[in-house]
Amino acid sequence: MRLSQDKKDKIAEQILSYLYHEFPNQPFTAMIAREMARDEDFIKKIMFELKEKGLVIPIRKNAKGEVFTRRIKWRISQKVYDVYKSKE
């Protein structure tokens, strides 16, 4: 089953909204997928598309500076945060 670009854009908007409300927490891809009730690989694909647009930033290291081997945390970029903040 293929989703239209319009539906993918709406899912991306939901993800950005979720990341804004979770700020300053940085959820893993699996947590985002669980919240959106979507497949983790599908969410990962959308997250990388958002990264290419400069809307999200991947976090590949933990607080101690150790690299995550198989997981990625995500946070919204500063410009997206400012847009959401101005709408409140």
PyRosetta script that sets phi, psi and omega in degrees:
from pyrosetta import init, pose_from_sequence

init()
pose = pose_from_sequence("MRLSQDKKDKIAEQILSYLYHEFPNQPFTAMIAREMARDEDFIKKIMFELKEKGLVIPIRKNAKGEVFTRRIKWRISQKVYDVYKSKE")
pose.set_psi(1, 130.7)
pose.set_omega(1, -179.3)
pose.set_phi(2, -107.0)
pose.set_psi(2, 140.7)
pose.set_omega(2, 177.4)
pose.set_phi(3, -98.8)
pose.set_psi(3, 144.9)
pose.set_omega(3, 177.2)
pose.set_phi(4, -71.8)
pose.set_psi(4, 160.9)
pose.set_omega(4, 179.4)
pose.set_phi(5, -63.3)
pose.set_psi(5, -33.3)
pose.set_omega(5, 178.3)
pose.set_phi(6, -61.1)
pose.set_psi(6, -43.9)
pose.set_omega(6, 179.4)
pose.set_phi(7, -68.1)
pose.set_psi(7, -38.4)
pose.set_omega(7, 176.7)
pose.set_phi(8, -63.1)
pose.set_psi(8, -39.0)
pose.set_omega(8, 178.3)
pose.set_phi(9, -64.6)
pose.set_psi(9, -38.8)
pose.set_omega(9, 178.4)
pose.set_phi(10, -66.7)
pose.set_psi(10, -39.1)
pose.set_omega(10, 177.1)
pose.set_phi(11, -65.4)
pose.set_psi(11, -40.7)
pose.set_omega(11, 177.7)
pose.set_phi(12, -61.9)
pose.set_psi(12, -39.8)
pose.set_omega(12, 177.0)
pose.set_phi(13, -63.0)
pose.set_psi(13, -40.8)
pose.set_omega(13, 178.0)
pose.set_phi(14, -63.4)
pose.set_psi(14, -39.3)
pose.set_omega(14, 179.3)
pose.set_phi(15, -64.5)
pose.set_psi(15, -45.5)
pose.set_omega(15, 179.2)
pose.set_phi(16, -62.2)
pose.set_psi(16, -40.2)
pose.set_omega(16, 177.7)
pose.set_phi(17, -63.7)
pose.set_psi(17, -43.3)
pose.set_omega(17, 178.4)
pose.set_phi(18, -61.1)
pose.set_psi(18, -45.0)
pose.set_omega(18, 179.4)
pose.set_phi(19, -63.9)
pose.set_psi(19, -36.3)
pose.set_omega(19, 178.0)
pose.set_phi(20, -64.2)
pose.set_psi(20, -44.9)
pose.set_omega(20, -178.0)
pose.set_phi(21, -71.8)
pose.set_psi(21, -23.0)
pose.set_omega(21, 177.4)
pose.set_phi(22, -86.2)
pose.set_psi(22, -11.8)
pose.set_omega(22, -176.9)
pose.set_phi(23, -57.7)
pose.set_psi(23, 133.8)
pose.set_omega(23, 10.9)
pose.set_phi(24, -90.5)
pose.set_psi(24, 4.4)
pose.set_omega(24, 176.2)
pose.set_phi(25, -63.8)
pose.set_psi(25, 148.9)
pose.set_omega(25, -179.5)
pose.set_phi(26, -121.9)
pose.set_psi(26, 93.8)
pose.set_omega(26, -175.6)
pose.set_phi(27, -73.3)
pose.set_psi(27, 151.3)
pose.set_omega(27, 173.4)
pose.set_phi(28, -74.3)
pose.set_psi(28, 162.7)
pose.set_omega(28, 178.6)
pose.set_phi(29, -55.6)
pose.set_psi(29, -41.8)
pose.set_omega(29, -178.9)
pose.set_phi(30, -62.2)
pose.set_psi(30, -37.4)
pose.set_omega(30, 179.0)
pose.set_phi(31, -67.5)
pose.set_psi(31, -38.7)
pose.set_omega(31, 178.5)
pose.set_phi(32, -66.0)
pose.set_psi(32, -43.9)
pose.set_omega(32, 179.7)
pose.set_phi(33, -61.5)
pose.set_psi(33, -41.4)
pose.set_omega(33, 178.8)
pose.set_phi(34, -63.7)
pose.set_psi(34, -42.3)
pose.set_omega(34, -179.9)
pose.set_phi(35, -66.2)
pose.set_psi(35, -37.3)
pose.set_omega(35, -178.7)
pose.set_phi(36, -86.2)
pose.set_psi(36, -6.5)
pose.set_omega(36, -177.4)
pose.set_phi(37, 56.7)
pose.set_psi(37, 47.2)
pose.set_omega(37, 179.9)
pose.set_phi(38, -130.4)
pose.set_psi(38, 165.6)
pose.set_omega(38, 178.2)
pose.set_phi(39, -66.6)
pose.set_psi(39, 139.4)
pose.set_omega(39, -177.1)
pose.set_phi(40, -62.3)
pose.set_psi(40, -39.0)
pose.set_omega(40, 179.0)
pose.set_phi(41, -66.2)
pose.set_psi(41, -37.4)
pose.set_omega(41, 177.4)
pose.set_phi(42, -64.1)
pose.set_psi(42, -44.9)
pose.set_omega(42, 179.4)
pose.set_phi(43, -64.8)
pose.set_psi(43, -39.8)
pose.set_omega(43, 178.9)
pose.set_phi(44, -61.0)
pose.set_psi(44, -40.5)
pose.set_omega(44, 178.1)
pose.set_phi(45, -63.3)
pose.set_psi(45, -44.1)
pose.set_omega(45, 179.0)
pose.set_phi(46, -65.9)
pose.set_psi(46, -39.0)
pose.set_omega(46, 179.7)
pose.set_phi(47, -61.8)
pose.set_psi(47, -40.8)
pose.set_omega(47, 178.7)
pose.set_phi(48, -69.3)
pose.set_psi(48, -32.0)
pose.set_omega(48, 174.0)
pose.set_phi(49, -65.5)
pose.set_psi(49, -41.4)
pose.set_omega(49, 177.7)
pose.set_phi(50, -66.2)
pose.set_psi(50, -34.6)
pose.set_omega(50, 177.6)
pose.set_phi(51, -64.3)
pose.set_psi(51, -42.1)
pose.set_omega(51, 178.9)
pose.set_phi(52, -62.2)
pose.set_psi(52, -31.4)
pose.set_omega(52, 178.9)
pose.set_phi(53, -84.0)
pose.set_psi(53, -5.4)
pose.set_omega(53, 179.3)
pose.set_phi(54, 79.1)
pose.set_psi(54, 23.1)
pose.set_omega(54, -177.8)
pose.set_phi(55, -94.7)
pose.set_psi(55, -25.7)
pose.set_omega(55, 177.3)
pose.set_phi(56, -130.5)
pose.set_psi(56, 160.2)
pose.set_omega(56, -179.6)
pose.set_phi(57, -126.0)
pose.set_psi(57, 124.8)
pose.set_omega(57, 177.2)
pose.set_phi(58, -77.6)
pose.set_psi(58, 141.5)
pose.set_omega(58, 175.9)
pose.set_phi(59, -112.6)
pose.set_psi(59, 114.0)
pose.set_omega(59, -175.6)
pose.set_phi(60, -107.4)
pose.set_psi(60, 2.7)
pose.set_omega(60, 179.4)
pose.set_phi(61, -128.1)
pose.set_psi(61, 148.7)
pose.set_omega(61, 176.3)
pose.set_phi(62, -84.0)
pose.set_psi(62, -176.5)
pose.set_omega(62, -176.3)
pose.set_phi(63, -63.2)
pose.set_psi(63, -24.8)
pose.set_omega(63, 179.5)
pose.set_phi(64, -86.2)
pose.set_psi(64, -3.0)
pose.set_omega(64, -179.9)
pose.set_phi(65, 89.1)
pose.set_psi(65, 6.7)
pose.set_omega(65, 178.9)
pose.set_phi(66, -83.9)
pose.set_psi(66, 137.5)
pose.set_omega(66, -177.5)
pose.set_phi(67, -76.5)
pose.set_psi(67, 133.5)
pose.set_omega(67, 171.8)
pose.set_phi(68, -69.3)
pose.set_psi(68, 131.5)
pose.set_omega(68, -177.2)
pose.set_phi(69, -82.2)
pose.set_psi(69, -34.6)
pose.set_omega(69, -174.3)
pose.set_phi(70, -131.6)
pose.set_psi(70, 0.0)
pose.set_omega(70, -174.6)
pose.set_phi(71, -127.2)
pose.set_psi(71, 159.6)
pose.set_omega(71, 178.4)
pose.set_phi(72, -134.7)
pose.set_psi(72, 133.9)
pose.set_omega(72, 170.6)
pose.set_phi(73, -94.9)
pose.set_psi(73, 157.6)
pose.set_omega(73, -177.6)
pose.set_phi(74, -132.3)
pose.set_psi(74, 148.3)
pose.set_omega(74, 170.2)
pose.set_phi(75, -143.0)
pose.set_psi(75, 157.4)
pose.set_omega(75, 179.5)
pose.set_phi(76, -79.2)
pose.set_psi(76, 154.2)
pose.set_omega(76, 178.6)
pose.set_phi(77, -73.8)
pose.set_psi(77, 164.1)
pose.set_omega(77, -177.5)
pose.set_phi(78, -62.7)
pose.set_psi(78, -38.2)
pose.set_omega(78, -178.5)
pose.set_phi(79, -67.1)
pose.set_psi(79, -35.9)
pose.set_omega(79, 177.2)
pose.set_phi(80, -69.5)
pose.set_psi(80, -41.2)
pose.set_omega(80, 177.7)
pose.set_phi(81, -58.7)
pose.set_psi(81, -44.4)
pose.set_omega(81, -179.6)
pose.set_phi(82, -63.2)
pose.set_psi(82, -38.5)
pose.set_omega(82, 178.2)
pose.set_phi(83, -63.4)
pose.set_psi(83, -47.1)
pose.set_omega(83, 179.1)
pose.set_phi(84, -64.8)
pose.set_psi(84, -39.8)
pose.set_omega(84, -179.0)
pose.set_phi(85, -63.1)
pose.set_psi(85, -38.9)
pose.set_omega(85, -178.8)
pose.set_phi(86, -70.7)
pose.set_psi(86, -22.0)
pose.set_omega(86, 180.0)
pose.set_phi(87, -81.5)
pose.set_psi(87, -14.8)
pose.set_omega(87, -178.5)
pose.set_phi(88, -83.3)
pose.dump_pdb("model.pdb")
